[in-house]
Amino acid sequence: MAKIFLQSLWQLKLDWTDPLPSNLVPYLKSFIDDLESINCLNIPCCCLQDKSLRTELHGFSDSSENAYGAALYLRCINSCGQISVRLLCSKSRVAPLKSITIPRLELCGAEATLANIRNSFWIPSARNVVRKILRTASPVERLQQRPKWCKGNVGFKEGDLVLVKPSENSDTLKCHLARILKLHPGKDNLVRVVTLKDNQGVYKGPVTKIANLPYVN
């Protein structure tokens, strides 16, 4: 809520001495009131249960027109069958000012979930994690519709993180992440082929099998 409020203020381009618009005053008061609830927070130092038999990582993400976010939880089951769930980390970001569809924002949330896992834990195979996240996100077909997810023509740039579909008839859940190393424009200056790098190596592929993925460090 605070990030959305600050973004709204930034859009108004107010000076330090300008009064706050009346329509934003309730949001500021609500935010100040919510700050008092911080005193009620109790954060345990230990996340693992004693004698845990099974430990799982669960990532969740969601989005709206104003923002998107992700949270990572640790779920433990001990020898007595008791289950505990602890919040490990979370991330929230406001939606860009430019027009972006809800499916793309949902994919931003899924990527944020993957970033939380990657930054907090060592994962042997990032592809497996991506597949699990995509099962909980919106179908990839909705994100690969033409025209592109945003209004207007969105191109690819060197260094972009993209989703790669192995083949036209393959299961969309088998999409994996790759990085664009080089663009190969044709005689008409349009890029139809790019050089990609993933955990399997470096190779060339058509742009029709990739979808741009906004990556947030």
C-alpha positions as CSV (number, residue, x, y, z in Angstrom):
1,M,0.0,0.0,0.0
2,A,2.8,2.4,0.9
3,K,4.5,1.8,-2.5
4,I,1.3,2.4,-4.4
5,F,0.7,5.6,-2.4
6,L,4.2,6.9,-3.1
7,Q,3.8,6.1,-6.8
8,S,0.5,8.1,-6.9
9,L,2.3,11.1,-5.3
10,W,5.1,10.8,-7.8
11,Q,2.7,10.9,-10.7
12,L,1.2,14.2,-9.4
13,K,4.7,15.8,-9.4
14,L,4.0,17.7,-6.1
15,D,6.5,20.0,-4.6
16,W,7.5,19.6,-0.9
17,T,5.3,22.5,0.1
18,D,2.2,21.5,-1.9
19,P,-0.8,20.2,0.1
20,L,-1.8,16.6,-0.2
21,P,-4.8,16.1,-2.5
22,S,-8.0,15.3,-0.5
23,N,-8.5,12.0,-2.3
24,L,-5.2,10.7,-1.0
25,V,-5.6,11.8,2.6
26,P,-7.6,8.7,3.6
27,Y,-4.9,6.4,2.2
28,L,-2.2,8.2,4.2
29,K,-4.3,8.0,7.5
30,S,-4.9,4.3,6.9
31,F,-1.2,3.6,6.4
32,I,-0.3,5.5,9.6
33,D,-2.9,3.5,11.5
34,D,-1.6,0.2,10.2
35,L,1.9,1.0,11.4
36,E,0.7,0.4,15.0
37,S,0.1,-3.2,14.2
38,I,3.9,-3.7,13.8
39,N,4.1,-3.9,17.6
40,C,1.9,-7.1,17.4
41,L,4.3,-8.9,15.1
42,N,6.1,-11.9,16.6
43,I,8.8,-13.3,14.3
44,P,10.4,-16.6,15.5
45,C,14.1,-17.0,15.2
46,C,13.9,-20.7,14.2
47,C,12.0,-21.9,11.2
48,L,12.6,-25.7,11.4
49,Q,10.7,-28.0,13.7
50,D,12.4,-30.5,16.0
51,K,12.7,-33.9,14.5
52,S,11.3,-32.8,11.1
53,L,10.6,-35.7,8.8
54,R,9.7,-33.6,5.7
55,T,10.5,-30.0,4.8
56,E,8.9,-28.3,1.8
57,L,9.3,-24.9,0.1
58,H,6.0,-23.3,-1.1
59,G,6.0,-20.2,-3.2
60,F,2.9,-18.1,-3.9
61,S,2.4,-15.1,-6.2
62,D,-0.5,-12.8,-7.2
63,S,-1.0,-9.6,-9.0
64,S,-3.5,-6.8,-9.7
65,E,-3.6,-3.7,-11.8
66,N,-1.7,-1.8,-9.2
67,A,1.0,-4.2,-8.0
68,Y,2.3,-7.8,-7.8
69,G,4.0,-9.8,-5.2
70,A,5.4,-13.1,-4.1
71,A,5.9,-14.9,-0.8
72,L,8.0,-18.0,0.1
73,Y,6.9,-20.3,3.0
74,L,8.7,-23.2,4.7
75,R,6.4,-26.2,5.6
76,C,7.6,-28.8,8.1
77,I,6.1,-32.1,9.2
78,N,7.6,-33.8,12.3
79,S,7.5,-37.4,13.6
80,C,4.2,-36.7,15.4
81,G,2.4,-35.5,12.3
82,Q,2.4,-31.9,13.4
83,I,2.7,-29.3,10.6
84,S,4.1,-25.8,10.9
85,V,4.3,-23.2,8.2
86,R,6.6,-20.2,8.5
87,L,7.0,-17.2,6.2
88,L,10.6,-17.0,5.0
89,C,10.6,-14.0,2.7
90,S,8.4,-11.9,0.5
91,K,8.7,-9.3,-2.2
92,S,6.2,-6.7,-3.6
93,R,6.4,-4.2,-6.4
94,V,4.1,-1.6,-7.9
95,A,3.0,-2.2,-11.5
96,P,4.8,-0.1,-14.1
97,L,3.1,3.1,-15.3
98,K,2.9,1.8,-18.8
99,S,-0.1,-0.3,-19.8
100,I,0.6,-4.0,-19.0
101,T,-1.9,-6.9,-19.0
102,I,-2.9,-8.8,-15.9
103,P,-1.4,-12.1,-17.3
104,R,2.0,-10.5,-17.7
105,L,1.9,-9.1,-14.2
106,E,1.0,-12.6,-12.9
107,L,4.1,-13.8,-14.6
108,C,6.1,-11.1,-13.0
109,G,4.9,-12.4,-9.7
110,A,5.9,-15.9,-10.6
111,E,9.3,-14.7,-11.6
112,A,9.6,-12.9,-8.2
113,T,8.8,-16.2,-6.5
114,L,11.6,-17.9,-8.4
115,A,13.9,-15.0,-7.5
116,N,13.1,-15.5,-3.8
117,I,14.0,-19.2,-4.1
118,R,17.1,-18.6,-6.1
119,N,18.4,-15.9,-3.8
120,S,17.7,-17.7,-0.6
121,F,18.4,-21.4,-1.4
122,W,20.7,-23.3,-3.7
123,I,18.5,-25.1,-6.3
124,P,20.1,-28.0,-8.3
125,S,17.8,-27.5,-11.3
126,A,16.1,-24.2,-11.8
127,R,14.0,-25.7,-14.6
128,N,12.1,-27.9,-12.2
129,V,11.3,-24.9,-10.0
130,V,10.0,-22.9,-13.0
131,R,7.8,-25.8,-14.0
132,K,6.2,-26.0,-10.5
133,I,5.7,-22.2,-10.5
134,L,4.0,-22.2,-13.9
135,R,1.5,-24.8,-12.7
136,T,0.2,-22.3,-10.2
137,A,0.3,-19.3,-12.5
138,S,-2.0,-18.5,-15.4
139,P,-1.7,-20.7,-18.5
140,V,1.3,-19.7,-20.6
141,E,-0.9,-19.7,-23.7
142,R,-2.5,-16.5,-22.4
143,L,0.9,-14.9,-22.2
144,Q,2.0,-15.9,-25.6
145,Q,-0.9,-14.5,-27.5
146,R,-0.2,-12.1,-30.4
147,P,0.0,-9.1,-30.2
148,K,2.5,-9.1,-27.4
149,W,1.4,-8.9,-23.8
150,C,1.8,-5.1,-23.7
151,K,0.2,-2.7,-26.1
152,G,2.4,-1.9,-28.9
153,N,5.4,-3.8,-30.4
154,V,7.7,-5.0,-27.6
155,G,11.1,-6.1,-28.9
156,F,13.8,-8.2,-27.4
157,K,17.2,-6.9,-26.2
158,E,20.5,-8.5,-25.5
159,G,20.5,-9.7,-21.8
160,D,16.7,-10.2,-21.6
161,L,15.4,-13.1,-19.6
162,V,12.8,-15.0,-21.7
163,L,10.6,-18.0,-21.6
164,V,11.4,-20.7,-24.3
165,K,9.0,-23.2,-25.6
166,P,10.8,-26.4,-26.9
167,S,8.4,-26.9,-29.9
168,E,5.1,-25.8,-31.2
169,N,3.3,-28.9,-30.0
170,S,5.1,-29.4,-26.7
171,D,3.4,-28.9,-23.3
172,T,3.6,-25.3,-22.3
173,L,4.5,-26.4,-18.7
174,K,7.9,-27.5,-20.2
175,C,8.8,-23.9,-20.9
176,H,12.2,-22.9,-19.4
177,L,14.2,-19.8,-18.8
178,A,17.0,-18.6,-21.0
179,R,19.0,-15.4,-21.5
180,I,19.4,-13.6,-24.9
181,L,23.1,-13.3,-25.7
182,K,22.8,-11.8,-29.2
183,L,20.2,-10.6,-31.7
184,H,20.4,-11.5,-35.4
185,P,18.5,-8.9,-37.5
186,G,17.7,-9.7,-41.1
187,K,18.1,-7.6,-44.2
188,D,14.9,-5.8,-43.3
189,N,16.4,-5.0,-39.9
190,L,13.8,-7.3,-38.2
191,V,15.0,-9.8,-35.6
192,R,13.7,-13.3,-36.2
193,V,16.6,-15.3,-34.7
194,V,18.4,-14.9,-31.4
195,T,21.3,-16.6,-29.6
196,L,20.1,-18.0,-26.3
197,K,21.9,-19.4,-23.2
198,D,20.3,-21.7,-20.7
199,N,21.5,-24.5,-18.3
200,Q,22.0,-26.8,-21.3
201,G,24.3,-24.4,-23.2
202,V,24.3,-21.8,-26.0
203,Y,22.2,-22.1,-29.2
204,K,20.2,-20.2,-31.7
205,G,16.4,-20.1,-31.9
206,P,13.5,-18.3,-33.6
207,V,11.7,-15.4,-31.7
208,T,8.4,-17.1,-32.3
209,K,9.2,-19.7,-29.6
210,I,10.2,-17.1,-26.9
211,A,8.3,-14.7,-24.8
212,N,9.8,-11.7,-23.1
213,L,10.0,-11.9,-19.3
214,P,10.6,-8.8,-17.2
215,Y,13.4,-9.6,-14.8
216,V,13.8,-7.8,-11.6
217,N,17.1,-8.0,-9.7
